[in-house]
Amino acid sequence: MNCTQAQNLMSAAVDGELTLEEQEGFEKHIQTCPTCFREFKEAQKTKSIIREKIIRFKAPQSLVNSILKLSDTPL
């Protein structure tokens, strides 16, 4: 794997969405490429910060019911 390929997989790697083959190639690459390793660590840090700062709201039950009702309606 080269840097371009690793860059293309970076987001999926941070999210844990790589196939086993992609994960193995990605890990092997970042073990030997300090630039990609640093970028991967920064992306992980950024995702962690976003998770800590995000505010989640519970949808009102009336909205949930409306959405569920729509999903039962044929198009």
mmJSON file of the N, C-alpha and C atoms, coordinates in Angstrom:
{"data_MODEL":{"atom_site":{
"group_PDB":["ATOM","ATOM","ATOM","ATOM","ATOM","ATOM","ATOM","ATOM","ATOM","ATOM","ATOM","ATOM","ATOM","ATOM","ATOM","ATOM","ATOM","ATOM","ATOM","ATOM","ATOM","ATOM","ATOM","ATOM","ATOM","ATOM","ATOM","ATOM","ATOM","ATOM","ATOM","ATOM","ATOM","ATOM","ATOM","ATOM","ATOM","ATOM","ATOM","ATOM","ATOM","ATOM","ATOM","ATOM","ATOM","ATOM","ATOM","ATOM","ATOM","ATOM","ATOM","ATOM","ATOM","ATOM","ATOM","ATOM","ATOM","ATOM","ATOM","ATOM","ATOM","ATOM","ATOM","ATOM","ATOM","ATOM","ATOM","ATOM","ATOM","ATOM","ATOM","ATOM","ATOM","ATOM","ATOM","ATOM","ATOM","ATOM","ATOM","ATOM","ATOM","ATOM","ATOM","ATOM","ATOM","ATOM","ATOM","ATOM","ATOM","ATOM","ATOM","ATOM","ATOM","ATOM","ATOM","ATOM","ATOM","ATOM","ATOM","ATOM","ATOM","ATOM","ATOM","ATOM","ATOM","ATOM","ATOM","ATOM","ATOM","ATOM","ATOM","ATOM","ATOM","ATOM","ATOM","ATOM","ATOM","ATOM","ATOM","ATOM","ATOM","ATOM","ATOM","ATOM","ATOM","ATOM","ATOM","ATOM","ATOM","ATOM","ATOM","ATOM","ATOM","ATOM","ATOM","ATOM","ATOM","ATOM","ATOM","ATOM","ATOM","ATOM","ATOM","ATOM","ATOM","ATOM","ATOM","ATOM","ATOM","ATOM","ATOM","ATOM","ATOM","ATOM","ATOM","ATOM","ATOM","ATOM","ATOM","ATOM","ATOM","ATOM","ATOM","ATOM","ATOM","ATOM","ATOM","ATOM","ATOM","ATOM","ATOM","ATOM","ATOM","ATOM","ATOM","ATOM","ATOM","ATOM","ATOM","ATOM","ATOM","ATOM","ATOM","ATOM","ATOM","ATOM","ATOM","ATOM","ATOM","ATOM","ATOM","ATOM","ATOM","ATOM","ATOM","ATOM","ATOM","ATOM","ATOM","ATOM","ATOM","ATOM","ATOM","ATOM","ATOM","ATOM","ATOM","ATOM","ATOM","ATOM","ATOM","ATOM","ATOM","ATOM","ATOM","ATOM","ATOM","ATOM","ATOM","ATOM","ATOM","ATOM","ATOM","ATOM","ATOM"],
"id":[1,2,3,4,5,6,7,8,9,10,11,12,13,14,15,16,17,18,19,20,21,22,23,24,25,26,27,28,29,30,31,32,33,34,35,36,37,38,39,40,41,42,43,44,45,46,47,48,49,50,51,52,53,54,55,56,57,58,59,60,61,62,63,64,65,66,67,68,69,70,71,72,73,74,75,76,77,78,79,80,81,82,83,84,85,86,87,88,89,90,91,92,93,94,95,96,97,98,99,100,101,102,103,104,105,106,107,108,109,110,111,112,113,114,115,116,117,118,119,120,121,122,123,124,125,126,127,128,129,130,131,132,133,134,135,136,137,138,139,140,141,142,143,144,145,146,147,148,149,150,151,152,153,154,155,156,157,158,159,160,161,162,163,164,165,166,167,168,169,170,171,172,173,174,175,176,177,178,179,180,181,182,183,184,185,186,187,188,189,190,191,192,193,194,195,196,197,198,199,200,201,202,203,204,205,206,207,208,209,210,211,212,213,214,215,216,217,218,219,220,221,222,223,224,225],
"type_symbol":["N","C","C","N","C","C","N","C","C","N","C","C","N","C","C","N","C","C","N","C","C","N","C","C","N","C","C","N","C","C","N","C","C","N","C","C","N","C","C","N","C","C","N","C","C","N","C","C","N","C","C","N","C","C","N","C","C","N","C","C","N","C","C","N","C","C","N","C","C","N","C","C","N","C","C","N","C","C","N","C","C","N","C","C","N","C","C","N","C","C","N","C","C","N","C","C","N","C","C","N","C","C","N","C","C","N","C","C","N","C","C","N","C","C","N","C","C","N","C","C","N","C","C","N","C","C","N","C","C","N","C","C","N","C","C","N","C","C","N","C","C","N","C","C","N","C","C","N","C","C","N","C","C","N","C","C","N","C","C","N","C","C","N","C","C","N","C","C","N","C","C","N","C","C","N","C","C","N","C","C","N","C","C","N","C","C","N","C","C","N","C","C","N","C","C","N","C","C","N","C","C","N","C","C","N","C","C","N","C","C","N","C","C","N","C","C","N","C","C","N","C","C","N","C","C"],
"label_atom_id":["N","CA","C","N","CA","C","N","CA","C","N","CA","C","N","CA","C","N","CA","C","N","CA","C","N","CA","C","N","CA","C","N","CA","C","N","CA","C","N","CA","C","N","CA","C","N","CA","C","N","CA","C","N","CA","C","N","CA","C","N","CA","C","N","CA","C","N","CA","C","N","CA","C","N","CA","C","N","CA","C","N","CA","C","N","CA","C","N","CA","C","N","CA","C","N","CA","C","N","CA","C","N","CA","C","N","CA","C","N","CA","C","N","CA","C","N","CA","C","N","CA","C","N","CA","C","N","CA","C","N","CA","C","N","CA","C","N","CA","C","N","CA","C","N","CA","C","N","CA","C","N","CA","C","N","CA","C","N","CA","C","N","CA","C","N","CA","C","N","CA","C","N","CA","C","N","CA","C","N","CA","C","N","CA","C","N","CA","C","N","CA","C","N","CA","C","N","CA","C","N","CA","C","N","CA","C","N","CA","C","N","CA","C","N","CA","C","N","CA","C","N","CA","C","N","CA","C","N","CA","C","N","CA","C","N","CA","C","N","CA","C","N","CA","C","N","CA","C","N","CA","C","N","CA","C","N","CA","C","N","CA","C"],
"label_alt_id":[null,null,null,null,null,null,null,null,null,null,null,null,null,null,null,null,null,null,null,null,null,null,null,null,null,null,null,null,null,null,null,null,null,null,null,null,null,null,null,null,null,null,null,null,null,null,null,null,null,null,null,null,null,null,null,null,null,null,null,null,null,null,null,null,null,null,null,null,null,null,null,null,null,null,null,null,null,null,null,null,null,null,null,null,null,null,null,null,null,null,null,null,null,null,null,null,null,null,null,null,null,null,null,null,null,null,null,null,null,null,null,null,null,null,null,null,null,null,null,null,null,null,null,null,null,null,null,null,null,null,null,null,null,null,null,null,null,null,null,null,null,null,null,null,null,null,null,null,null,null,null,null,null,null,null,null,null,null,null,null,null,null,null,null,null,null,null,null,null,null,null,null,null,null,null,null,null,null,null,null,null,null,null,null,null,null,null,null,null,null,null,null,null,null,null,null,null,null,null,null,null,null,null,null,null,null,null,null,null,null,null,null,null,null,null,null,null,null,null,null,null,null,null,null,null],
"label_comp_id":["MET","MET","MET","ASN","ASN","ASN","CYS","CYS","CYS","THR","THR","THR","GLN","GLN","GLN","ALA","ALA","ALA","GLN","GLN","GLN","ASN","ASN","ASN","LEU","LEU","LEU","MET","MET","MET","SER","SER","SER","ALA","ALA","ALA","ALA","ALA","ALA","VAL","VAL","VAL","ASP","ASP","ASP","GLY","GLY","GLY","GLU","GLU","GLU","LEU","LEU","LEU","THR","THR","THR","LEU","LEU","LEU","GLU","GLU","GLU","GLU","GLU","GLU","GLN","GLN","GLN","GLU","GLU","GLU","GLY","GLY","GLY","PHE","PHE","PHE","GLU","GLU","GLU","LYS","LYS","LYS","HIS","HIS","HIS","ILE","ILE","ILE","GLN","GLN","GLN","THR","THR","THR","CYS","CYS","CYS","PRO","PRO","PRO","THR","THR","THR","CYS","CYS","CYS","PHE","PHE","PHE","ARG","ARG","ARG","GLU","GLU","GLU","PHE","PHE","PHE","LYS","LYS","LYS","GLU","GLU","GLU","ALA","ALA","ALA","GLN","GLN","GLN","LYS","LYS","LYS","THR","THR","THR","LYS","LYS","LYS","SER","SER","SER","ILE","ILE","ILE","ILE","ILE","ILE","ARG","ARG","ARG","GLU","GLU","GLU","LYS","LYS","LYS","ILE","ILE","ILE","ILE","ILE","ILE","ARG","ARG","ARG","PHE","PHE","PHE","LYS","LYS","LYS","ALA","ALA","ALA","PRO","PRO","PRO","GLN","GLN","GLN","SER","SER","SER","LEU","LEU","LEU","VAL","VAL","VAL","ASN","ASN","ASN","SER","SER","SER","ILE","ILE","ILE","LEU","LEU","LEU","LYS","LYS","LYS","LEU","LEU","LEU","SER","SER","SER","ASP","ASP","ASP","THR","THR","THR","PRO","PRO","PRO","LEU","LEU","LEU"],
"label_asym_id":["A","A","A","A","A","A","A","A","A","A","A","A","A","A","A","A","A","A","A","A","A","A","A","A","A","A","A","A","A","A","A","A","A","A","A","A","A","A","A","A","A","A","A","A","A","A","A","A","A","A","A","A","A","A","A","A","A","A","A","A","A","A","A","A","A","A","A","A","A","A","A","A","A","A","A","A","A","A","A","A","A","A","A","A","A","A","A","A","A","A","A","A","A","A","A","A","A","A","A","A","A","A","A","A","A","A","A","A","A","A","A","A","A","A","A","A","A","A","A","A","A","A","A","A","A","A","A","A","A","A","A","A","A","A","A","A","A","A","A","A","A","A","A","A","A","A","A","A","A","A","A","A","A","A","A","A","A","A","A","A","A","A","A","A","A","A","A","A","A","A","A","A","A","A","A","A","A","A","A","A","A","A","A","A","A","A","A","A","A","A","A","A","A","A","A","A","A","A","A","A","A","A","A","A","A","A","A","A","A","A","A","A","A","A","A","A","A","A","A","A","A","A","A","A","A"],
"label_entity_id":["1","1","1","1","1","1","1","1","1","1","1","1","1","1","1","1","1","1","1","1","1","1","1","1","1","1","1","1","1","1","1","1","1","1","1","1","1","1","1","1","1","1","1","1","1","1","1","1","1","1","1","1","1","1","1","1","1","1","1","1","1","1","1","1","1","1","1","1","1","1","1","1","1","1","1","1","1","1","1","1","1","1","1","1","1","1","1","1","1","1","1","1","1","1","1","1","1","1","1","1","1","1","1","1","1","1","1","1","1","1","1","1","1","1","1","1","1","1","1","1","1","1","1","1","1","1","1","1","1","1","1","1","1","1","1","1","1","1","1","1","1","1","1","1","1","1","1","1","1","1","1","1","1","1","1","1","1","1","1","1","1","1","1","1","1","1","1","1","1","1","1","1","1","1","1","1","1","1","1","1","1","1","1","1","1","1","1","1","1","1","1","1","1","1","1","1","1","1","1","1","1","1","1","1","1","1","1","1","1","1","1","1","1","1","1","1","1","1","1","1","1","1","1","1","1"],
"label_seq_id":[1,1,1,2,2,2,3,3,3,4,4,4,5,5,5,6,6,6,7,7,7,8,8,8,9,9,9,10,10,10,11,11,11,12,12,12,13,13,13,14,14,14,15,15,15,16,16,16,17,17,17,18,18,18,19,19,19,20,20,20,21,21,21,22,22,22,23,23,23,24,24,24,25,25,25,26,26,26,27,27,27,28,28,28,29,29,29,30,30,30,31,31,31,32,32,32,33,33,33,34,34,34,35,35,35,36,36,36,37,37,37,38,38,38,39,39,39,40,40,40,41,41,41,42,42,42,43,43,43,44,44,44,45,45,45,46,46,46,47,47,47,48,48,48,49,49,49,50,50,50,51,51,51,52,52,52,53,53,53,54,54,54,55,55,55,56,56,56,57,57,57,58,58,58,59,59,59,60,60,60,61,61,61,62,62,62,63,63,63,64,64,64,65,65,65,66,66,66,67,67,67,68,68,68,69,69,69,70,70,70,71,71,71,72,72,72,73,73,73,74,74,74,75,75,75],
"pdbx_PDB_ins_code":[null,null,null,null,null,null,null,null,null,null,null,null,null,null,null,null,null,null,null,null,null,null,null,null,null,null,null,null,null,null,null,null,null,null,null,null,null,null,null,null,null,null,null,null,null,null,null,null,null,null,null,null,null,null,null,null,null,null,null,null,null,null,null,null,null,null,null,null,null,null,null,null,null,null,null,null,null,null,null,null,null,null,null,null,null,null,null,null,null,null,null,null,null,null,null,null,null,null,null,null,null,null,null,null,null,null,null,null,null,null,null,null,null,null,null,null,null,null,null,null,null,null,null,null,null,null,null,null,null,null,null,null,null,null,null,null,null,null,null,null,null,null,null,null,null,null,null,null,null,null,null,null,null,null,null,null,null,null,null,null,null,null,null,null,null,null,null,null,null,null,null,null,null,null,null,null,null,null,null,null,null,null,null,null,null,null,null,null,null,null,null,null,null,null,null,null,null,null,null,null,null,null,null,null,null,null,null,null,null,null,null,null,null,null,null,null,null,null,null,null,null,null,null,null,null],
"Cartn_x":[0.854,0.0,0.892,0.489,1.237,0.45,1.013,0.385,-0.972,-1.098,-2.375,-3.459,-3.151,-4.12,-4.476,-3.47,-3.712,-4.582,-4.325,-5.123,-6.586,-6.799,-8.158,-8.905,-8.178,-8.794,-8.82,-8.214,-8.022,-9.326,-10.343,-11.605,-12.245,-12.264,-12.833,-12.02,-10.707,-9.856,-10.184,-10.36,-10.705,-12.046,-12.968,-14.304,-14.385,-13.275,-13.27,-14.082,-14.083,-14.921,-14.137,-12.881,-12.081,-12.314,-12.16,-12.173,-10.901,-10.847,-9.66,-8.428,-8.568,-7.446,-7.003,-7.968,-7.634,-6.966,-7.506,-6.962,-5.516,-5.239,-3.875,-2.921,-3.326,-2.483,-2.29,-3.369,-3.301,-2.36,-2.524,-1.671,-0.205,0.037,1.408,2.009,1.21,1.704,2.008,1.074,1.314,2.428,2.768,3.915,5.234,5.218,6.465,6.453,5.328,5.22,4.845,5.805,5.512,4.494,4.465,3.519,2.086,1.825,0.486,0.111,1.087,0.833,0.367,1.077,0.694,-0.696,-0.964,-2.271,-3.381,-3.141,-4.116,-4.374,-3.321,-3.476,-4.238,-3.968,-4.686,-6.165,-6.451,-7.843,-8.573,-7.906,-8.504,-8.794,-7.841,-8.001,-9.182,-9.276,-10.364,-11.716,-11.812,-13.069,-13.426,-12.449,-12.683,-13.202,-12.606,-13.037,-14.477,-14.796,-16.156,-17.147,-16.812,-17.709,-17.939,-16.9,-17.031,-17.903,-17.847,-18.531,-19.949,-20.297,-21.603,-22.707,-23.771,-24.934,-26.018,-26.482,-27.522,-28.876,-29.871,-31.225,-32.105,-33.003,-33.979,-35.128,-35.466,-36.582,-37.889,-38.775,-40.084,-40.81,-41.551,-42.241,-43.184,-43.776,-44.679,-43.934,-42.687,-41.879,-41.539,-41.144,-40.828,-42.051,-43.208,-44.434,-44.747,-44.573,-44.829,-43.913,-42.655,-41.691,-42.035,-42.363,-42.724,-43.997,-44.926,-46.17,-45.887,-44.971,-44.598,-43.932,-43.149,-42.444,-43.4,-44.602,-45.622,-46.45,-46.322,-47.109,-46.42,-47.123,-46.484,-46.244,-45.186,-44.86,-45.602],
"Cartn_y":[-1.181,0.0,1.233,2.246,3.5,4.578,5.774,6.863,7.263,7.299,7.677,6.68,5.416,4.389,4.509,4.734,4.883,6.103,7.206,8.424,8.162,7.395,7.087,6.219,5.466,4.587,5.197,6.367,6.959,7.097,7.678,7.901,6.575,5.63,4.313,3.619,3.823,3.223,3.803,5.107,5.765,5.25,4.999,4.537,3.029,2.319,0.872,0.155,0.707,0.168,-0.521,-0.842,-1.498,-2.999,-3.607,-5.061,-5.554,-6.821,-7.39,-7.159,-7.372,-7.181,-5.716,-4.791,-3.365,-2.966,-3.468,-3.144,-3.597,-4.806,-5.326,-4.477,-4.142,-3.316,-1.921,-1.355,-0.014,0.01,-0.942,-0.995,-1.191,-2.051,-2.277,-0.982,-0.238,1.013,2.047,2.251,3.301,2.938,1.659,1.264,1.69,1.879,2.229,3.65,4.352,5.709,6.684,7.433,8.349,9.433,9.862,10.904,10.395,9.226,8.649,8.257,7.79,7.437,8.664,9.789,11.03,11.491,11.42,11.845,10.956,9.664,8.736,9.06,9.302,9.634,10.942,11.924,13.203,13.004,12.173,11.907,11.202,10.28,9.612,10.62,11.506,12.516,13.439,13.849,14.727,14.05,12.79,12.063,11.961,11.728,11.623,12.946,14.041,15.366,15.637,15.298,15.513,14.692,13.456,12.606,13.176,13.75,14.324,15.571,16.351,17.647,17.59,16.503,16.438,16.373,17.077,17.073,16.26,15.257,14.408,14.764,14.809,15.092,13.893,13.64,12.564,13.16,12.493,12.953,12.8,13.773,13.632,12.399,11.741,10.52,10.783,11.97,12.286,12.263,12.722,12.685,11.242,10.463,9.048,8.344,8.582,7.946,8.365,9.645,10.135,9.467,9.327,8.691,7.222,6.553,5.141,4.963,5.882,5.823,5.995,6.904,7.121,5.899,5.194,4.026,2.885,2.924,1.904,2.247,3.481,3.932,3.563,2.845,2.507,3.749,3.718,4.874,4.838],
"Cartn_z":[0.0,0.0,0.0,-0.757,-0.775,-0.024,0.057,0.822,0.255,-1.054,-1.664,-1.285,-1.348,-0.97,0.511,1.347,2.785,3.059,2.355,2.527,2.161,1.103,0.677,1.691,2.49,3.486,4.887,5.049,6.371,7.158,6.564,7.271,7.679,6.766,7.077,8.164,8.156,9.183,10.556,10.617,11.884,12.398,11.481,11.866,12.063,11.822,11.983,10.921,9.712,8.64,7.527,7.763,6.737,6.744,5.568,5.513,6.195,6.491,7.13,6.257,4.961,4.04,4.014,3.94,3.941,5.256,6.366,7.687,7.812,7.353,7.433,6.598,5.381,4.524,5.088,5.625,6.208,7.406,8.309,9.495,9.122,8.163,7.715,7.17,6.407,5.838,6.922,7.854,8.856,9.834,9.908,10.741,10.105,8.804,8.107,7.554,7.673,7.126,8.241,8.736,9.84,9.486,8.244,7.836,7.929,7.366,7.429,8.852,9.618,11.012,11.791,11.622,12.314,11.888,10.596,10.11,10.667,10.74,11.304,12.774,13.53,14.948,15.124,14.269,14.329,14.001,13.016,12.646,13.791,14.452,15.606,16.721,16.953,17.995,17.669,16.417,15.983,16.188,15.804,15.975,17.451,18.284,19.72,20.291,19.87,20.342,19.914,18.673,18.174,18.982,19.266,20.066,21.453,22.04,23.376,23.37,22.3,22.247,21.706,21.023,20.376,21.421,21.148,22.036,21.334,22.012,21.435,22.056,21.213,21.666,21.382,22.29,22.071,21.274,20.186,19.351,20.124,19.974,20.622,20.081,20.926,20.514,19.347,19.284,18.169,16.834,16.817,15.597,15.237,16.225,16.0,15.415,15.995,15.512,14.081,13.764,12.404,11.39,11.738,10.832,10.642,11.728,11.63,10.802,10.958,10.193,8.7,8.365,6.965,6.372,7.179,6.656,6.348,6.924,6.651,5.418,4.926,3.792,2.491,1.584,0.299,-0.543,-1.317,-2.18,-3.46],
"occupancy":[1.0,1.0,1.0,1.0,1.0,1.0,1.0,1.0,1.0,1.0,1.0,1.0,1.0,1.0,1.0,1.0,1.0,1.0,1.0,1.0,1.0,1.0,1.0,1.0,1.0,1.0,1.0,1.0,1.0,1.0,1.0,1.0,1.0,1.0,1.0,1.0,1.0,1.0,1.0,1.0,1.0,1.0,1.0,1.0,1.0,1.0,1.0,1.0,1.0,1.0,1.0,1.0,1.0,1.0,1.0,1.0,1.0,1.0,1.0,1.0,1.0,1.0,1.0,1.0,1.0,1.0,1.0,1.0,1.0,1.0,1.0,1.0,1.0,1.0,1.0,1.0,1.0,1.0,1.0,1.0,1.0,1.0,1.0,1.0,1.0,1.0,1.0,1.0,1.0,1.0,1.0,1.0,1.0,1.0,1.0,1.0,1.0,1.0,1.0,1.0,1.0,1.0,1.0,1.0,1.0,1.0,1.0,1.0,1.0,1.0,1.0,1.0,1.0,1.0,1.0,1.0,1.0,1.0,1.0,1.0,1.0,1.0,1.0,1.0,1.0,1.0,1.0,1.0,1.0,1.0,1.0,1.0,1.0,1.0,1.0,1.0,1.0,1.0,1.0,1.0,1.0,1.0,1.0,1.0,1.0,1.0,1.0,1.0,1.0,1.0,1.0,1.0,1.0,1.0,1.0,1.0,1.0,1.0,1.0,1.0,1.0,1.0,1.0,1.0,1.0,1.0,1.0,1.0,1.0,1.0,1.0,1.0,1.0,1.0,1.0,1.0,1.0,1.0,1.0,1.0,1.0,1.0,1.0,1.0,1.0,1.0,1.0,1.0,1.0,1.0,1.0,1.0,1.0,1.0,1.0,1.0,1.0,1.0,1.0,1.0,1.0,1.0,1.0,1.0,1.0,1.0,1.0,1.0,1.0,1.0,1.0,1.0,1.0,1.0,1.0,1.0,1.0,1.0,1.0,1.0,1.0,1.0,1.0,1.0,1.0],
"B_iso_or_equiv":[0.0,0.0,0.0,0.0,0.0,0.0,0.0,0.0,0.0,0.0,0.0,0.0,0.0,0.0,0.0,0.0,0.0,0.0,0.0,0.0,0.0,0.0,0.0,0.0,0.0,0.0,0.0,0.0,0.0,0.0,0.0,0.0,0.0,0.0,0.0,0.0,0.0,0.0,0.0,0.0,0.0,0.0,0.0,0.0,0.0,0.0,0.0,0.0,0.0,0.0,0.0,0.0,0.0,0.0,0.0,0.0,0.0,0.0,0.0,0.0,0.0,0.0,0.0,0.0,0.0,0.0,0.0,0.0,0.0,0.0,0.0,0.0,0.0,0.0,0.0,0.0,0.0,0.0,0.0,0.0,0.0,0.0,0.0,0.0,0.0,0.0,0.0,0.0,0.0,0.0,0.0,0.0,0.0,0.0,0.0,0.0,0.0,0.0,0.0,0.0,0.0,0.0,0.0,0.0,0.0,0.0,0.0,0.0,0.0,0.0,0.0,0.0,0.0,0.0,0.0,0.0,0.0,0.0,0.0,0.0,0.0,0.0,0.0,0.0,0.0,0.0,0.0,0.0,0.0,0.0,0.0,0.0,0.0,0.0,0.0,0.0,0.0,0.0,0.0,0.0,0.0,0.0,0.0,0.0,0.0,0.0,0.0,0.0,0.0,0.0,0.0,0.0,0.0,0.0,0.0,0.0,0.0,0.0,0.0,0.0,0.0,0.0,0.0,0.0,0.0,0.0,0.0,0.0,0.0,0.0,0.0,0.0,0.0,0.0,0.0,0.0,0.0,0.0,0.0,0.0,0.0,0.0,0.0,0.0,0.0,0.0,0.0,0.0,0.0,0.0,0.0,0.0,0.0,0.0,0.0,0.0,0.0,0.0,0.0,0.0,0.0,0.0,0.0,0.0,0.0,0.0,0.0,0.0,0.0,0.0,0.0,0.0,0.0,0.0,0.0,0.0,0.0,0.0,0.0,0.0,0.0,0.0,0.0,0.0,0.0],
"pdbx_formal_charge":[null,null,null,null,null,null,null,null,null,null,null,null,null,null,null,null,null,null,null,null,null,null,null,null,null,null,null,null,null,null,null,null,null,null,null,null,null,null,null,null,null,null,null,null,null,null,null,null,null,null,null,null,null,null,null,null,null,null,null,null,null,null,null,null,null,null,null,null,null,null,null,null,null,null,null,null,null,null,null,null,null,null,null,null,null,null,null,null,null,null,null,null,null,null,null,null,null,null,null,null,null,null,null,null,null,null,null,null,null,null,null,null,null,null,null,null,null,null,null,null,null,null,null,null,null,null,null,null,null,null,null,null,null,null,null,null,null,null,null,null,null,null,null,null,null,null,null,null,null,null,null,null,null,null,null,null,null,null,null,null,null,null,null,null,null,null,null,null,null,null,null,null,null,null,null,null,null,null,null,null,null,null,null,null,null,null,null,null,null,null,null,null,null,null,null,null,null,null,null,null,null,null,null,null,null,null,null,null,null,null,null,null,null,null,null,null,null,null,null,null,null,null,null,null,null],
"auth_seq_id":[1,1,1,2,2,2,3,3,3,4,4,4,5,5,5,6,6,6,7,7,7,8,8,8,9,9,9,10,10,10,11,11,11,12,12,12,13,13,13,14,14,14,15,15,15,16,16,16,17,17,17,18,18,18,19,19,19,20,20,20,21,21,21,22,22,22,23,23,23,24,24,24,25,25,25,26,26,26,27,27,27,28,28,28,29,29,29,30,30,30,31,31,31,32,32,32,33,33,33,34,34,34,35,35,35,36,36,36,37,37,37,38,38,38,39,39,39,40,40,40,41,41,41,42,42,42,43,43,43,44,44,44,45,45,45,46,46,46,47,47,47,48,48,48,49,49,49,50,50,50,51,51,51,52,52,52,53,53,53,54,54,54,55,55,55,56,56,56,57,57,57,58,58,58,59,59,59,60,60,60,61,61,61,62,62,62,63,63,63,64,64,64,65,65,65,66,66,66,67,67,67,68,68,68,69,69,69,70,70,70,71,71,71,72,72,72,73,73,73,74,74,74,75,75,75],
"auth_comp_id":["MET","MET","MET","ASN","ASN","ASN","CYS","CYS","CYS","THR","THR","THR","GLN","GLN","GLN","ALA","ALA","ALA","GLN","GLN","GLN","ASN","ASN","ASN","LEU","LEU","LEU","MET","MET","MET","SER","SER","SER","ALA","ALA","ALA","ALA","ALA","ALA","VAL","VAL","VAL","ASP","ASP","ASP","GLY","GLY","GLY","GLU","GLU","GLU","LEU","LEU","LEU","THR","THR","THR","LEU","LEU","LEU","GLU","GLU","GLU","GLU","GLU","GLU","GLN","GLN","GLN","GLU","GLU","GLU","GLY","GLY","GLY","PHE","PHE","PHE","GLU","GLU","GLU","LYS","LYS","LYS","HIS","HIS","HIS","ILE","ILE","ILE","GLN","GLN","GLN","THR","THR","THR","CYS","CYS","CYS","PRO","PRO","PRO","THR","THR","THR","CYS","CYS","CYS","PHE","PHE","PHE","ARG","ARG","ARG","GLU","GLU","GLU","PHE","PHE","PHE","LYS","LYS","LYS","GLU","GLU","GLU","ALA","ALA","ALA","GLN","GLN","GLN","LYS","LYS","LYS","THR","THR","THR","LYS","LYS","LYS","SER","SER","SER","ILE","ILE","ILE","ILE","ILE","ILE","ARG","ARG","ARG","GLU","GLU","GLU","LYS","LYS","LYS","ILE","ILE","ILE","ILE","ILE","ILE","ARG","ARG","ARG","PHE","PHE","PHE","LYS","LYS","LYS","ALA","ALA","ALA","PRO","PRO","PRO","GLN","GLN","GLN","SER","SER","SER","LEU","LEU","LEU","VAL","VAL","VAL","ASN","ASN","ASN","SER","SER","SER","ILE","ILE","ILE","LEU","LEU","LEU","LYS","LYS","LYS","LEU","LEU","LEU","SER","SER","SER","ASP","ASP","ASP","THR","THR","THR","PRO","PRO","PRO","LEU","LEU","LEU"],
"auth_asym_id":["A","A","A","A","A","A","A","A","A","A","A","A","A","A","A","A","A","A","A","A","A","A","A","A","A","A","A","A","A","A","A","A","A","A","A","A","A","A","A","A","A","A","A","A","A","A","A","A","A","A","A","A","A","A","A","A","A","A","A","A","A","A","A","A","A","A","A","A","A","A","A","A","A","A","A","A","A","A","A","A","A","A","A","A","A","A","A","A","A","A","A","A","A","A","A","A","A","A","A","A","A","A","A","A","A","A","A","A","A","A","A","A","A","A","A","A","A","A","A","A","A","A","A","A","A","A","A","A","A","A","A","A","A","A","A","A","A","A","A","A","A","A","A","A","A","A","A","A","A","A","A","A","A","A","A","A","A","A","A","A","A","A","A","A","A","A","A","A","A","A","A","A","A","A","A","A","A","A","A","A","A","A","A","A","A","A","A","A","A","A","A","A","A","A","A","A","A","A","A","A","A","A","A","A","A","A","A","A","A","A","A","A","A","A","A","A","A","A","A","A","A","A","A","A","A"],
"auth_atom_id":["N","CA","C","N","CA","C","N","CA","C","N","CA","C","N","CA","C","N","CA","C","N","CA","C","N","CA","C","N","CA","C","N","CA","C","N","CA","C","N","CA","C","N","CA","C","N","CA","C","N","CA","C","N","CA","C","N","CA","C","N","CA","C","N","CA","C","N","CA","C","N","CA","C","N","CA","C","N","CA","C","N","CA","C","N","CA","C","N","CA","C","N","CA","C","N","CA","C","N","CA","C","N","CA","C","N","CA","C","N","CA","C","N","CA","C","N","CA","C","N","CA","C","N","CA","C","N","CA","C","N","CA","C","N","CA","C","N","CA","C","N","CA","C","N","CA","C","N","CA","C","N","CA","C","N","CA","C","N","CA","C","N","CA","C","N","CA","C","N","CA","C","N","CA","C","N","CA","C","N","CA","C","N","CA","C","N","CA","C","N","CA","C","N","CA","C","N","CA","C","N","CA","C","N","CA","C","N","CA","C","N","CA","C","N","CA","C","N","CA","C","N","CA","C","N","CA","C","N","CA","C","N","CA","C","N","CA","C","N","CA","C","N","CA","C","N","CA","C","N","CA","C","N","CA","C","N","CA","C","N","CA","C"],
"pdbx_PDB_model_num":[1,1,1,1,1,1,1,1,1,1,1,1,1,1,1,1,1,1,1,1,1,1,1,1,1,1,1,1,1,1,1,1,1,1,1,1,1,1,1,1,1,1,1,1,1,1,1,1,1,1,1,1,1,1,1,1,1,1,1,1,1,1,1,1,1,1,1,1,1,1,1,1,1,1,1,1,1,1,1,1,1,1,1,1,1,1,1,1,1,1,1,1,1,1,1,1,1,1,1,1,1,1,1,1,1,1,1,1,1,1,1,1,1,1,1,1,1,1,1,1,1,1,1,1,1,1,1,1,1,1,1,1,1,1,1,1,1,1,1,1,1,1,1,1,1,1,1,1,1,1,1,1,1,1,1,1,1,1,1,1,1,1,1,1,1,1,1,1,1,1,1,1,1,1,1,1,1,1,1,1,1,1,1,1,1,1,1,1,1,1,1,1,1,1,1,1,1,1,1,1,1,1,1,1,1,1,1,1,1,1,1,1,1,1,1,1,1,1,1,1,1,1,1,1,1]
}}}
